[in-house]
Amino acid sequence: MRHILVSSFIGALSLGVSAQTPGPVGGMTHDNVLLPNGWSLTPAGHSLPLGDLPLNIAVSSSRRYLAVTNNGQSTQTIQLIDAGKEQILDSVIIPKSWLGLVFSADEKFLYASGGNDNRILKYAVNPGAGMQGSAMSGGLHALTLVDSIVLGKKWPEKISPAGLALDDRRGLLYVVTKDNNSLYIVDVASRAVIRRLDLGGEAYTCLLSKDGSELYISCWGCDRLLIFDTKKRSFAGDGIPVGDNPNDMCLTKKGRWLFVANANDNSVSVIDLHDRKVVETLNAALFPNSLPGSTTNALALSDDDATLYVANADNNCLAVFDVSKPGACLSKGFIPVGWYPTAVQVVGNRIWVANGKGLSSMANPHGPNPTARRQEVNYRQGDGHRAQPVQYIAGLFKGTMSIIPEPDEKQLGEYSAQVYKNTPYTKTGEMTAAGETGNPIPMKVGDKSPIRYVFYFIKENRTYDQVLGDVAAGNGDTSLVLFGQRVTPNQHALVNEFTLLDNFYVNAEVSMDGHNWSMGAYATDYLEKTWPTSYGDRGGEYDGEGNRAVANNKGGFLWDDCQRAGVSYRSYGEFGEKGGPKNDGQPNPLVTGLRGHYCASYTGWDLTFSDTARFSQWKMDFDSLMAAGSLPQLNIIRIGNDHTAGLRRGAPTPFAYVADNDLAVGEFVEYLSKSPVWKESLVVILEDDAQNGPDHVDAHRSPCYIAGGLVKRHFVDHSLYTTTSVLRTIEMVLGIPPMTQYDAASNTLWKCMMAEPDLTPFRALPANIDLREKNTAVNKWSRKSAGLDLTREDRVPDHLFNEILWRGIKGDSAQVPAPSRAAFVRVVGESGADEK
């Protein structure tokens, strides 16, 4: 069945039901939403609009009210909702927040973790004020900040409060943290920290037993449930081992059974608290023994404790279990929800699901666009920053709240069938892929390919329209081109001489998750939930690329699969420039799979070093390996100067940076095309993410270049491809299995290949830009650039970086427009068949 992407512009979400929200399965009148990663959405129920990246839902003791904390990159808020009326009573801006949220027993107060301000914020709750229209009409607020509890100094002191638990009877607040890996015990009345204890790993959340005698802590970083005796104020043993990246928990009303979600294992641990052991592990994935990639990350029990609802963030669904007999639980089915569900609660007979990324992906066709008429919008309001008219991928996808009546058996069967229709992943497809007989890309893992060597290049942050929007054969928008053919003649030559891919999308939003997606076909729940804090200037480290163990993919990355399969590999600058102590002068990357497989003479991330000089470094190493007959089968090469340094005075201009990067691309491909291995080589070049520019189709659409002796010449392929399509192609060529559900579900690039080689060498084109050209102007944009931290990728807030780049190049009057929203839908013709 063939799919087509249609970009349609949809108005902003209004209070109530989203304009594009499909109705319940079985009575659906709207098209399914096809996401740019190839997965579909058909959310059950109806919805309310939430903020940027909702992470948690708290329910008041009377079950009348819900609170939601929105912890994304842009404006962060806390919302109060009347559960009975399904009405948003208030939405208040919070400068910094992350996950923790709890009502007092009398419902008069709401406590929220204050992110890297390292404090807990206390709000007075007055629902009556919200019912008078305060939230949207400017009247009295239903939520009013009345106090804060300070745990320590603000960032860069590393504390980062996460989950909260409140013992009203004893006047104690328990806070667990994810940066100094601690448990804080706070006296609420005096706001004093009574005690701090080490947890041994990053914590996610905590939960009190029914009598308050024990506190249960999910240790994200140590894969354990920790049990804290609140009377003795000590831990009961070493805890209970659970799955990988344990996060959310829920407890039965009688307090014996505890359920723990394990994100990297697609599972839920069922714990008997009396016997202190896991009695059962529930597989929440769509298939038995599924690869990582469901991202099980939130739990809720029905009012009678008989049904468990499990949010699978990356499967965009709830798994439903009969848990009336713990130890003998039964799967009941699945419910389709929105994109990346992060929290779930049950109130009465309704299921409330916070969808972290909302209901669709979006285009950013005008932003940053210096020519179109536009309306300015605020990037962030009220938190001490100047309102900036920017449109940035990290803040585009607003969350929604799905409200779903608990289904009966028949409806749950219909829902389950829909969930399976929405997923492109199947167990039977793990070892096979679509293709054709005689094609260089095998259709079965382990089958021989005439391609022996893969050269996989990673670049930085560009969209398709920004670079290739001027290519006539593709689906481009010339008004959005910034680094077109004059600046990037070699990349244009590649898509003209080989294959043009104009429907390629990165799986990531930014570099912190982008390099993990590019190397591992997945970003963990840790990365997905924490990078927005750092990218929103709210503190936090760059935890991707092996810098933090809890952020790493289970099972490792592409090189780990190569190692297991006996495939040789080598990295040039990717994942390895910062490691432990050097051994015999050689770099010792933090990621163990690269140790001994990393080129010591190649310069990693460093914007003061040109990409053309990196080509020379690689060339010397390549020649040595060729002479020794030891060229690795997989070569991973990082050339990231298309990131640019903005308008920093004395640095190369953005055009010079991108032209240098383009010339290096041309030199790499030309040298390979004249080498003896060209006829059996595949070159793939992509961006790790697409955060630094506009695109009229979707903010994830990005350039991808392929070349080689067996790549089709003068060919245009409009098929939907993703980062994980590239990984799936590499895996099939090298004879290694997929790493996650995402690469297993992706199509390979077989349509771009031909059986008979064309050995015509590629000729690199000279730069049209002076590569020595420097920024010389002294203005507010150069001054802003001077203050940017460019010591590694994405330390600069990219909303600001985009504004500097576009206004500096196109003129100070160039404004950035309001976001446009695009839905990816499956187009169905009158016959019921998918239209081409």
Number of C-alpha atoms within 10 A of each C-alpha: 6 10 17 18 20 14 16 15 13 14 13 13 17 10 13 14 18 20 12 17 28 23 17 19 21 11 8 14 11 12 17 21 25 24 21 27 23 21 20 27 28 29 30 24 23 19 29 21 21 27 27 26 32 32 24 26 25 20 21 19 13 10 15 15 23 23 25 27 30 31 29 32 25 25 22 26 23 23 22 27 22 18 20 12 10 14 16 24 27 27 25 17 16 21 19 26 30 25 23 28 28 25 25 17 15 10 19 14 19 22 23 28 29 25 28 27 25 25 23 25 22 22 19 19 21 19 20 13 17 25 17 16 17 19 21 14 11 9 12 17 25 25 26 16 16 11 13 17 20 17 21 15 13 17 15 14 15 20 24 31 33 28 27 26 25 23 18 14 9 10 12 18 21 24 27 32 28 22 18 18 24 21 23 20 21 22 18 18 9 10 16 13 18 11 12 15 14 12 21 12 20 24 33 26 26 27 22 21 19 14 9 17 14 20 19 21 30 32 29 27 23 21 22 23 26 21 23 20 14 16 9 10 14 12 17 14 9 10 19 17 16 25 22 21 30 33 29 30 24 19 22 18 14 9 15 15 19 22 24 29 32 30 30 25 24 26 25 28 23 22 24 18 17 9 9 13 15 20 15 16 19 21 20 29 24 22 13 9 11 19 23 23 27 26 29 35 29 30 26 26 25 19 15 10 16 15 19 24 26 30 35 32 27 25 30 27 34 29 25 22 21 18 22 14 9 17 15 11 18 15 15 16 21 27 30 29 32 30 29 25 33 30 26 26 24 22 21 15 12 19 21 23 29 35 31 30 25 28 29 24 24 27 26 25 26 24 31 30 25 21 14 16 12 16 11 16 17 16 20 21 17 12 13 8 9 11 14 17 21 24 30 27 26 23 24 22 21 23 28 30 31 29 22 20 17 18 15 8 11 9 15 19 16 17 26 23 16 21 26 19 14 21 18 17 24 14 16 10 16 21 16 17 22 15 17 12 9 13 18 25 32 27 23 19 18 17 13 16 17 17 22 17 23 23 23 21 24 21 22 25 29 26 30 33 32 26 25 28 26 22 19 10 15 19 18 21 20 16 17 28 21 23 21 19 18 14 23 26 20 26 25 21 16 22 25 16 16 24 22 27 26 26 23 27 30 30 27 26 23 25 24 28 26 26 25 26 28 28 24 27 29 31 28 23 26 24 21 18 19 21 24 24 22 21 25 23 14 18 21 22 17 21 19 24 24 23 18 16 15 22 24 24 25 21 14 17 22 24 22 19 20 20 14 9 14 12 16 17 22 21 23 25 23 23 23 26 21 17 16 12 12 10 10 7 8 14 22 22 23 20 21 14 17 22 18 16 20 23 23 18 15 21 20 22 21 16 20 12 12 19 26 21 14 22 22 15 16 19 16 13 18 17 13 13 13 15 10 9 9 11 19 20 18 22 20 21 23 23 28 25 28 23 22 23 25 29 30 24 20 13 21 25 25 24 24 24 28 25 28 27 30 27 25 24 24 26 22 22 24 17 16 24 22 15 14 10 17 26 23 18 22 25 22 19 21 25 31 29 31 30 27 23 33 32 28 26 28 28 33 30 28 31 28 27 20 24 26 29 26 25 27 23 20 12 18 18 17 15 17 20 25 29 29 30 25 24 28 27 25 26 25 25 27 27 22 23 21 27 28 22 25 31 28 28 24 28 23 27 24 19 19 22 23 17 15 14 17 15 14 12 16 22 16 21 16 15 21 15 17 14 18 12 15 18 18 14 14 11 13 13 23 20 15 16 22 17 10 16 13 19 12 12 19 20 17 20 16 23 24 20 21 22 26 24 25 23 19 20 18 15 12 15 9 19 26 26 23 20 25 20 23 22 25 25 22 19 20 15 10 8 7 8 12 14 14 11
